[in-house]
């Protein structure tokens, strides 16, 4: 076990056409992507966090067992399984041109080898409706959760995991890739590795609860194991994930060769604070395994929520004297622009900001955050970094994993009883900024 779990709390382009297909090599394809497409302004959600009642997912089971490490169960979430058209209407009304969402593997393949045509059709309708509304559907194939049967069979440590994931991605691609704007195979698969560098690792008592919770899930599954990336030692899982990315990319491209494919990584703005900082060692540990298999990707997604100060051995506490938020955390919206520059420099790939935002009960903080964050991204773009888009996390106040419904990342408030959506002032501000930059 490592201190990997707590960071889980932090909370296509339009079709390229025949010219891009003919480019064949990744370099020319990337050039076509950069030159041919409008900048994407969007908002993001994730299936388990907004849909509700994702009962065949590994995380759902961890929420239900005793003991559990979750503050509360996800339950109905935001009822977006039924209200997705309303969510898309909000994105459209804000004047955005992209919507990032995820498809849920546990709905599409609730039992191994048994695929739900109904749910494939469901997600295909979302893709099609986005297109009808003039929105680019940025689709994530795996946003943390996996089917319960997959976790009970060893998860990403199972030697068959890459092939199982690729088979699922093939089914999804055949059902809806024609309408996608971009495909992301994984959402932040490096997050657990980053947690191992935390300045404040979780105490042993918490990690013991993690072990007990996972053991209870295994027992409930009739298995001797229950393995998932954000609730255990990630080291033996990463080879399975990176192999799965490669095989999934091949499977998706076999269906639609011109669809831009990448994956998102959790990357804070790492800052060396001592002369012998371990910053390069951290980068090699946390991003290196993924950079190594992104050589044939079309872009990299970055997800940034602030800075990390890297000492001689690990991350250290926020230095004295930096600007602070009311709760004590650092105030530095420009972190995302620095990460955009780093990600492009490290990979050579075009960059999409697939998540950036702030947990703020006081929406006035979010109103201050968004303009500074966007300005930092556009400064990188003006300096020549190929930035494909900025997608804000999140569209809705939703289920934020271990912390339940406490954190407020949304541009839109959601009534927990009626599910009524109410755009916040920050949503209107974001809409005004987009209008001024489109």
Residue pairs with C-beta under 8 A, 6 or more apart in sequence:
1 207
1 210
1 211
1 232
1 233
2 192
2 195
2 196
2 232
2 233
2 234
2 235
3 195
3 196
3 198
3 201
3 202
3 207
4 191
4 192
4 193
4 195
4 196
4 230
4 231
4 232
4 233
4 234
5 69
5 192
5 195
5 202
5 210
5 230
5 231
5 402
6 195
6 198
6 202
6 206
6 402
7 191
7 192
7 194
7 195
7 198
7 230
7 266
8 144
8 191
8 230
8 401
8 402
9 400
9 401
9 402
9 403
9 407
10 266
10 305
10 359
11 305
11 357
11 359
11 393
11 394
11 400
11 401
11 407
11 409
12 136
12 137
12 138
12 180
12 181
12 182
12 183
12 259
12 260
13 33
13 36
13 37
13 38
13 40
13 136
13 181
13 182
13 260
13 388
14 37
14 38
14 136
14 181
15 181
15 258
16 29
16 32
16 33
16 36
16 37
16 258
16 260
17 36
17 258
19 32
19 36
20 29
20 32
20 33
20 36
20 258
21 257
21 258
23 29
23 31
23 32
26 295
26 296
26 297
26 298
29 258
29 260
29 298
30 298
30 299
30 349
30 350
30 386
33 260
33 298
33 299
33 350
33 388
34 350
34 386
34 388
37 388
38 97
38 438
39 387
39 388
39 389
39 390
39 437
39 438
40 97
40 98
40 136
40 138
40 181
40 352
40 388
40 389
40 390
40 391
41 95
41 96
41 97
41 98
41 389
41 390
41 391
41 434
41 437
41 438
42 91
42 96
42 97
42 98
42 99
42 100
42 135
42 136
42 138
42 389
42 390
42 391
42 392
43 91
43 94
43 96
43 99
43 100
43 391
43 392
43 393
43 394
43 395
43 411
44 99
44 100
44 101
44 138
44 354
44 355
44 391
44 392
44 393
44 394
44 395
45 80
45 87
45 99
45 100
45 101
45 102
45 394
45 395
45 396
45 398
46 101
46 102
46 140
46 143
46 144
46 187
46 394
46 398
47 54
47 101
47 102
47 103
47 104
47 107
47 143
47 145
48 54
48 57
48 59
48 60
48 74
48 77
48 104
48 143
48 144
48 145
48 399
49 74
49 77
49 78
49 143
49 394
49 398
49 399
49 400
49 401
50 77
50 78
50 80
50 87
50 396
50 398
50 399
51 77
51 78
51 79
51 80
51 81
51 104
52 74
52 75
52 76
52 77
52 78
52 79
52 80
52 81
53 75
53 76
53 77
53 81
54 60
54 74
54 77
54 104
54 106
54 107
54 145
56 106
56 107
56 110
56 147
56 148
57 104
57 106
57 145
57 146
57 147
57 148
58 106
58 145
58 146
58 147
58 148
58 150
58 151
58 155
58 217
58 226
58 228
59 74
59 144
59 145
59 228
59 401
60 73
60 74
60 106
60 145
60 148
61 148
61 151
61 217
61 220
61 221
61 226
62 68
62 69
62 70
62 213
62 214
62 217
62 228
62 231
63 70
63 72
63 73
63 74
64 73
65 213
65 216
65 217
65 220
66 216
67 209
67 212
67 213
67 216
68 213
68 216
69 206
69 209
69 210
69 213
69 231
69 402
70 401
70 402
70 404
71 402
71 403
71 404
71 406
72 404
72 405
74 399
76 419
77 398
77 399
78 87
78 396
78 397
78 398
78 399
78 414
78 419
79 419
80 87
80 396
83 419
83 421
84 101
84 126
84 129
85 129
86 421
87 99
87 395
87 396
87 421
88 99
88 126
88 129
88 130
88 133
88 135
89 133
90 395
90 412
90 421
90 423
90 427
91 98
91 99
91 133
91 135
91 395
92 133
92 134
92 135
94 411
94 423
94 427
94 428
94 430
94 431
94 434
95 431
95 434
95 435
95 438
96 135
96 431
96 434
97 134
97 135
97 136
97 438
98 135
98 136
98 137
98 138
98 181
98 389
98 391
99 130
99 135
99 136
99 137
99 138
99 395
100 138
100 139
100 140
100 354
100 391
101 126
101 137
101 138
101 139
101 140
102 139
102 140
102 141
102 142
102 143
102 187
103 123
103 139
103 140
103 141
103 172
104 119
104 145
105 141
105 142
105 145
105 146
105 147
105 150
105 165
105 168
106 145
106 146
106 147
106 148
107 116
107 119
107 122
108 115
108 116
108 119
108 120
108 123
108 168
108 171
108 172
109 115
109 116
109 147
109 168
109 171
110 116
110 147
111 147
111 149
112 147
112 149
112 150
112 153
112 164
115 171
120 171
120 172
120 175
120 176
121 175
123 139
123 172
123 175
123 176
124 175
124 176
124 179
126 137
127 137
127 139
127 176
127 179
127 180
128 176
128 179
130 136
130 137
130 179
131 137
131 179
136 181
136 182
137 179
137 180
137 181
138 180
138 181
138 182
138 184
138 352
138 354
138 389
138 391
139 176
139 180
139 181
139 182
139 183
139 184
140 184
140 186
140 187
140 264
141 168
141 169
141 172
141 183
141 184
141 185
141 186
141 248
141 252
142 165
142 185
142 186
142 187
143 187
144 187
144 188
144 229
144 230
144 401
146 155
146 228
148 221
149 221
150 158
150 161
150 164
151 217
151 221
151 226
151 227
151 228
152 218
152 221
152 222
152 223
152 225
152 226
153 160
153 223
154 161
154 225
154 227
155 161
155 226
155 227
155 228
155 229
155 237
155 240
156 227
156 229
156 237
156 238
156 240
156 241
156 244
157 227
157 236
157 237
157 240
158 164
158 227
158 240
159 240
161 240
161 243
161 244
162 240
162 243
162 244
162 246
162 247
163 247
165 244
165 247
165 248
166 244
166 247
166 248
166 250
166 251
167 251
169 185
169 248
169 251
169 252
170 251
170 252
170 254
170 255
173 183
173 251
173 252
173 254
173 255
173 256
173 259
174 255
177 183
177 252
177 255
177 256
177 259
178 256
180 256
180 259
181 260
182 259
182 260
182 261
182 262
182 299
182 352
182 388
183 252
183 259
183 260
183 261
183 262
184 261
184 262
184 263
184 264
184 301
184 354
185 244
185 245
185 248
185 249
185 252
185 261
185 262
185 263
186 241
186 244
186 245
186 263
186 264
187 263
187 264
187 303
187 354
188 264
188 265
188 266
188 303
189 229
189 238
189 241
189 245
189 263
189 265
189 290
190 265
190 266
190 286
190 287
190 289
190 290
191 229
191 230
191 266
192 229
192 230
192 232
192 234
192 237
193 234
193 238
193 285
193 286
193 289
194 266
194 268
194 286
195 201
196 234
196 285
197 282
197 285
197 286
197 308
197 310
197 314
197 315
198 314
198 315
199 309
199 314
199 315
199 316
199 317
200 317
210 231
210 232
213 231
214 226
214 228
214 231
214 232
215 226
217 226
218 224
218 225
218 226
227 237
229 237
229 241
238 289
239 289
242 289
242 290
242 292
242 293
243 293
245 263
245 290
245 293
245 294
246 293
249 261
249 296
249 297
252 259
252 261
253 259
253 261
260 298
260 299
261 297
261 298
262 294
262 297
262 298
262 299
262 300
262 301
262 349
262 352
263 290
263 294
263 297
263 300
263 301
264 300
264 301
264 302
264 303
264 354
264 355
265 287
265 290
265 300
265 301
265 302
265 303
265 343
266 303
266 304
267 287
267 302
267 303
267 304
267 339
267 342
267 343
268 304
268 305
268 306
268 307
268 308
268 335
268 339
269 304
269 306
269 307
269 308
269 332
269 335
269 336
269 338
269 339
269 342
270 279
270 282
270 283
270 307
270 308
270 310
270 342
271 279
271 307
271 308
271 309
271 310
272 279
272 310
273 309
273 310
273 311
273 316
273 319
274 311
274 312
276 312
277 310
277 311
277 312
278 310
278 311
278 312
278 313
278 314
279 310
282 310
282 314
282 315
283 346
287 346
291 346
291 347
294 300
294 347
294 349
297 349
298 349
298 350
299 349
299 350
299 351
299 352
299 388
300 343
300 344
300 347
300 349
300 350
300 351
300 352
301 351
301 352
301 353
301 354
301 355
302 336
302 339
302 340
302 343
302 351
302 352
302 353
302 354
303 353
303 354
303 355
303 356
303 393
304 335
304 336
304 339
304 353
304 355
304 356
305 335
305 355
305 356
305 357
305 358
306 329
306 330
306 332
306 335
307 330
307 332
307 335
308 315
309 315
309 316
309 317
309 318
309 319
310 316
318 324
318 329
318 330
322 330
322 331
322 332
323 330
323 331
323 332
324 330
324 331
325 331
325 365
326 362
326 365
333 358
333 368
333 369
333 370
333 372
333 373
333 376
334 372
334 373
334 375
334 376
335 376
336 353
336 356
336 373
336 376
336 377
337 373
337 375
337 376
337 377
337 378
337 379
337 380
338 376
338 380
340 351
340 353
340 376
340 377
340 380
340 381
340 385
340 387
341 380
341 383
341 385
343 349
343 351
344 350
344 351
344 380
344 385
344 386
350 386
350 387
350 388
351 385
351 386
351 387
351 388
352 387
352 388
352 389
352 391
353 377
353 387
353 389
353 390
353 391
354 391
355 391
355 392
355 393
355 394
356 373
356 390
356 391
356 392
356 393
357 366
357 369
357 392
357 393
357 394
357 409
358 365
358 366
358 369
358 409
359 400
359 407
359 408
359 409
360 366
360 369
360 408
360 409
361 408
363 424
363 425
363 426
364 425
366 411
366 424
366 426
367 425
367 426
367 429
370 392
370 426
370 429
370 430
370 433
371 429
371 433
373 390
374 390
374 433
374 437
377 387
377 390
378 387
378 437
380 387
381 387
392 411
392 430
393 409
394 409
394 410
394 411
395 410
395 411
395 412
396 410
396 411
396 412
396 414
396 421
397 405
397 408
397 409
397 410
397 412
397 413
397 414
398 405
398 409
398 410
398 414
399 405
400 406
400 407
400 409
405 416
410 424
411 423
411 424
411 426
411 427
411 430
412 421
412 422
412 423
412 424
412 427
413 421
413 422
413 423
413 424
414 420
414 421
414 422
415 422
